[in-house]
Amino acid sequence: MCRSWLNFLSEAVGRIETSGCTTIASMLRSKSRRSFAASFLAACVCGLLLVAGVRAAADTLPVKLADQEFWAIVQGFSERPGTFPSDNLLSNERGLQTIIPDLTRQVQKGGVYLGVGPEQNFTYMVALRPRMAFIFDIRRGNMALHLVYKALFELSTDRAEFVSRLFCRKRPSGLTASSTVAEIFDAFSRVTTTESEYVANVRAVVSQLTRTHGFPLSADDLLRLQHDYRAFYLYGPAIQYSSNKNGGRRGVEPTYADLMAATDGQGELRAFLASEESFLFLKQMETDNLVVPLIGNFVGPKAIRAVGEYLKQRSAIVSAFYVSNVEQYLMQDDTWPRFCANVAALPLDETSTFIRSIRDRTPNSPFALISELGHIADEVTNCGI
């Protein structure tokens, strides 16, 4: 009987491609004398086939990149690196999650995510569930840091192991996949570490990148990678945005532990390490080479436009672009119109959304960044060039 139905459905697929749902419904009615069950099944089969057809038409992004393809994009789309006053190893945006409830209502899942900077991108990615992500940054060090993260996601089986490897500290006993993020970071806050732990973890990361993946990292890349990774070893879960610059703790800045334990302002934990399921989503993306770090200047001639062309060739749409507070510097330098023109060249739709960080102007308040959203297509219709 199953074979008979398979033959029938095979014929139905052919009919629906040429004659539409009316024909398939007629086929089913003729088999079962217009029974309710047949009509219901006709609607179900037709709906499923149409959904499958729509998905197939839109499914043009890779489900996985080969190592050679990934590295070719990293190298081919990147620009000449620039400099920035800070290493920027960690976000300083304590309230970055507060826009996520609005963001998830506004943006469709399954698009392409663009971003800048370090780990805050992961928190936005688990909220939006993109099929592919590109991270731009003018600093070569950010690319190196994202390669460290890539290796750590791939090497770790769960969140506790990831945190253990990230901060080069032995995993405390008792942590499981069901442990809360607060329990995980509280446990690691009491663990000391040694230089040998750091060396072992650096070797594992470099081996994963250069031997397992075969990425031809330069001597400069390896030095940058070790420089960035060492800061996580030295400061542990208490690392902050300015740790490398100040050599210690700065009161107004959140720590890594603070950012992971933060909520969206409505009581929901949305950081990328808040749940095992979020961690595993990112682990799969990294394993499939679908998080691509690029050296890219927002106003440069290559990186953003190369990504735009890549996406257009695959009929993909940018769902969100996290720009942090970079536009502040572009406006100071009168270069924002060039960034605008680069973004206008991306494939966008009416839901494509900017995620921004802007200075909190509350009187007598310490420096802080707050997040806001913007409609990309509306904002780049006239770039002033």
C-alpha positions in Angstrom: 0.0 0.0 0.0 2.9 2.4 0.9 4.4 1.8 -2.5 1.1 2.5 -4.2 0.8 5.8 -2.3 4.4 6.7 -3.1 3.7 6.2 -6.8 0.5 8.3 -6.5 2.3 11.1 -4.7 5.1 11.0 -7.3 2.5 11.5 -10.0 0.9 14.2 -7.9 4.2 16.1 -7.7 4.4 16.1 -11.5 0.8 17.2 -11.8 1.1 20.1 -9.4 4.2 21.4 -11.2 2.2 21.7 -14.4 -1.4 22.1 -13.4 -1.5 23.3 -9.8 -3.5 22.2 -6.7 -6.8 21.9 -8.5 -5.6 18.9 -10.4 -4.1 17.1 -7.4 -7.4 17.6 -5.5 -9.3 16.1 -8.3 -7.0 13.1 -8.4 -7.6 12.5 -4.7 -11.4 12.9 -5.0 -11.5 10.4 -7.8 -9.8 7.8 -5.6 -12.1 8.3 -2.6 -15.5 9.4 -4.0 -15.2 13.0 -2.7 -14.8 11.9 0.9 -13.9 14.5 3.5 -10.7 12.6 4.2 -9.7 12.9 0.6 -10.4 16.6 0.5 -8.5 17.2 3.7 -5.6 15.1 2.4 -5.6 17.0 -0.9 -5.3 20.3 1.0 -2.5 18.9 3.2 -0.5 17.4 0.3 -0.9 20.5 -1.8 0.1 22.8 1.1 3.2 20.7 1.9 4.3 20.6 -1.8 3.8 24.3 -2.2 5.7 25.0 1.1 8.5 22.7 -0.1 8.6 24.5 -3.4 8.8 27.9 -1.8 11.6 26.7 0.5 13.5 25.1 -2.4 13.3 28.3 -4.4 14.7 30.4 -1.5 17.1 27.8 -0.3 20.1 29.1 -2.2 22.6 29.7 0.6 25.0 26.9 1.5 24.0 24.5 4.3 27.7 24.1 4.9 31.0 25.6 3.5 34.0 23.4 2.8 37.1 24.6 4.6 38.6 25.8 1.4 35.5 27.8 0.5 35.4 29.4 3.9 39.0 30.5 3.8 38.7 31.7 0.3 35.8 34.0 1.4 37.7 35.2 4.5 40.7 36.1 2.3 38.9 37.2 -0.8 36.4 39.5 0.8 38.6 41.1 3.4 40.3 44.5 3.1 43.5 46.0 4.4 43.3 46.1 8.2 43.1 49.3 10.2 43.6 50.3 13.8 41.3 51.1 16.8 42.4 52.4 20.3 41.1 49.4 22.1 41.5 45.6 21.6 37.7 45.4 22.0 37.8 41.8 23.2 34.4 42.1 24.9 31.3 44.2 24.5 30.7 47.1 26.8 27.0 47.2 26.1 25.4 46.1 29.3 21.8 46.5 27.9 22.4 44.9 24.5 19.6 42.4 25.0 16.8 45.0 25.7 15.9 45.4 22.0 15.7 41.6 21.4 11.9 41.3 22.0 11.2 44.0 19.4 13.9 42.6 17.1 12.5 39.2 17.0 9.0 40.6 16.3 10.4 42.7 13.4 12.9 40.4 11.8 12.2 37.0 10.2 14.4 34.1 11.2 16.5 32.3 8.7 18.0 35.3 6.9 21.6 36.5 6.9 23.1 38.3 9.8 25.8 41.0 9.6 27.7 42.4 12.5 30.8 44.0 14.0 32.9 43.3 17.0 33.2 40.3 19.3 30.8 38.1 21.3 27.7 40.2 21.4 27.0 39.0 17.8 26.4 35.5 19.2 23.6 36.7 21.4 21.9 38.4 18.5 22.4 35.4 16.3 20.8 33.0 18.7 17.8 35.3 18.8 17.5 35.6 15.0 18.7 32.1 14.0 20.3 33.2 10.7 21.4 30.7 8.1 24.7 32.5 7.6 26.6 35.3 9.3 29.4 37.7 8.3 31.3 39.7 11.0 33.1 42.8 9.8 35.8 44.6 11.7 38.6 47.0 10.7 40.9 45.2 13.2 42.7 42.0 12.2 42.5 41.0 15.8 38.8 40.7 15.7 39.1 38.1 12.9 41.7 36.2 15.0 39.4 36.3 18.1 36.5 34.9 16.1 38.7 32.1 14.8 39.5 31.3 18.5 35.7 31.3 19.2 35.2 29.0 16.2 37.7 26.5 17.5 36.3 26.6 21.0 32.7 26.0 19.9 33.9 23.1 17.7 36.0 21.5 20.5 33.4 21.9 23.3 30.6 19.5 23.9 28.6 21.8 26.1 28.6 25.2 27.7 30.6 24.2 30.7 33.4 22.9 28.5 33.3 26.0 26.4 33.7 28.3 29.4 36.5 26.0 30.7 38.4 26.3 27.4 37.6 30.0 26.9 39.1 31.0 30.3 41.7 28.1 30.5 40.3 26.8 33.8 39.6 23.2 34.7 35.9 22.3 34.7 34.4 22.2 38.2 32.6 19.1 39.1 28.8 19.1 39.2 28.1 21.2 36.1 25.8 19.6 33.6 23.8 20.6 30.5 20.9 21.7 32.7 23.1 24.0 34.9 22.0 27.7 34.7 24.4 30.2 33.3 24.7 31.8 36.8 25.7 28.4 38.2 28.3 27.9 35.5 30.0 31.3 36.0 29.7 31.1 39.8 31.5 27.8 39.7 34.3 29.0 37.4 34.8 32.2 39.5 36.3 30.0 42.2 38.7 28.1 39.9 42.3 29.2 39.7 44.4 28.5 36.6 48.0 28.0 35.5 50.2 28.9 32.6 50.2 25.3 31.5 46.4 25.4 31.2 46.7 28.3 28.9 49.4 26.7 26.8 47.4 23.5 26.4 44.4 25.4 25.3 46.3 27.6 22.8 47.8 24.5 21.2 44.4 22.9 20.9 42.9 26.0 19.2 45.8 26.4 16.8 45.7 22.6 16.0 42.0 22.8 15.3 42.4 25.7 13.0 45.6 24.8 11.1 45.5 21.0 11.1 41.8 20.0 11.3 40.7 22.8 9.0 43.9 23.4 7.2 43.7 27.2 7.4 47.0 28.8 6.5 47.3 31.3 9.3 50.2 33.7 9.1 52.7 34.2 11.8 51.0 37.6 12.5 47.6 35.9 12.8 49.0 33.4 15.3 50.6 36.1 17.4 47.4 38.1 17.4 45.4 35.0 18.3 47.6 34.3 21.3 47.6 37.9 22.4 43.8 38.0 22.5 43.4 34.5 24.0 45.9 35.3 26.8 43.6 38.1 28.0 40.8 35.7 28.7 43.2 33.4 30.5 44.6 36.3 32.7 41.3 38.0 33.6 38.9 35.0 33.4 35.1 35.6 33.7 35.9 39.0 35.1 37.3 40.2 31.8 36.0 43.6 30.6 36.1 45.7 27.5 39.1 47.7 28.9 40.9 45.0 30.8 43.9 44.8 28.4 44.2 48.6 28.4 43.7 49.3 32.1 45.3 46.1 33.5 42.4 45.5 35.8 38.7 46.1 36.6 36.8 49.2 35.6 33.7 49.6 37.6 31.2 50.9 35.0 32.0 48.2 32.4 30.2 44.8 32.5 32.2 41.6 32.9 31.8 38.6 30.7 29.9 37.0 33.6 27.6 40.1 33.8 26.8 40.0 30.1 25.9 36.3 30.2 23.7 36.7 33.2 21.9 39.8 31.9 18.2 39.7 30.7 16.3 41.4 28.0 14.6 43.8 30.4 11.5 41.5 30.6 13.1 38.9 32.7 14.3 36.5 30.0 17.9 35.3 29.7 18.9 35.7 26.1 22.7 35.6 26.2 24.3 33.0 23.9 25.4 30.9 26.9 22.0 31.2 28.7 20.9 27.8 27.4 22.4 24.6 26.1 20.2 24.9 23.0 21.5 28.3 22.1 25.1 27.1 22.5 24.4 24.0 20.3 22.9 26.2 17.6 26.1 28.3 17.4 28.3 25.2 17.7 26.6 23.8 14.6 26.9 27.1 12.7 30.6 27.3 13.5 31.2 23.6 12.6 29.5 24.2 9.3 31.7 27.2 8.6 28.7 29.5 8.4 30.1 32.3 10.7 32.5 34.2 8.5 34.8 36.8 10.1 36.2 39.4 7.7 38.6 42.3 8.0 36.4 45.1 6.7 36.1 48.8 6.9 32.5 50.0 7.0 33.4 52.7 4.5 35.8 50.6 2.5 35.4 49.6 -1.2 35.4 45.8 -0.8 34.1 43.8 2.2 30.5 44.9 2.5 30.0 45.0 -1.2 31.6 41.6 -1.7 29.2 40.1 0.8 26.3 41.9 -0.9 27.2 40.4 -4.3 27.6 36.9 -2.8 24.2 37.2 -1.2 22.5 38.5 -4.4 23.9 35.7 -6.4 22.1 33.3 -4.0 18.9 35.3 -3.7 19.5 35.9 0.0 18.3 38.8 2.1 20.1 40.6 5.0 17.8 40.3 8.0 19.8 42.3 10.5 23.0 44.4 10.6 24.5 45.1 14.0 26.7 48.2 13.7 27.3 49.0 17.4 28.3 52.7 17.7 30.5 52.7 14.6 28.4 55.2 12.8 29.3 57.8 15.5 32.9 57.7 14.3 31.9 57.7 10.7 29.8 60.8 11.2 32.7 62.5 13.0 34.9 61.8 10.0 32.2 62.8 7.4 32.4 59.3 5.9 28.9 58.0 6.8 27.6 58.5 3.2 30.1 56.0 2.0 28.9 53.5 4.5 25.3 54.2 3.6 26.1 53.5 -0.1 27.8 50.2 0.8 24.7 49.2 2.8 22.4 50.3 0.0 24.2 47.8 -2.3 23.1 44.9 0.0 20.0 42.8 -0.7 17.4 44.2 1.6 13.7 44.0 2.2 11.2 45.9 4.4 12.2 43.9 7.5 15.9 44.3 7.2 17.0 46.0 10.5 19.9 48.0 11.9 20.9 47.2 15.5 22.7 50.2 16.9 24.4 51.3 20.1 24.1 55.0 21.0 25.4 57.1 23.9 23.0 57.3 26.9 22.5 61.1 27.3 20.8 60.9 30.8 22.1 63.9 32.8 24.9 63.1 35.3 25.0 59.4 34.3 28.2 57.5 33.7 29.2 56.5 30.2 26.8 53.9 28.9 25.6 52.6 25.5 21.9 51.8 24.9 20.5 49.9 21.9 18.0 50.9 19.3 16.6 49.5 16.0 16.3 51.1 12.6 14.8 50.1 9.2 17.7 49.7 6.9 15.9 50.2 3.6 14.3 53.4 4.6 17.6 54.9 6.0 19.7 54.2 3.0 17.4 55.4 0.2 19.3 58.7 0.0 22.9 58.4 1.0 23.9 61.9 0.0 26.6 60.8 -2.5 
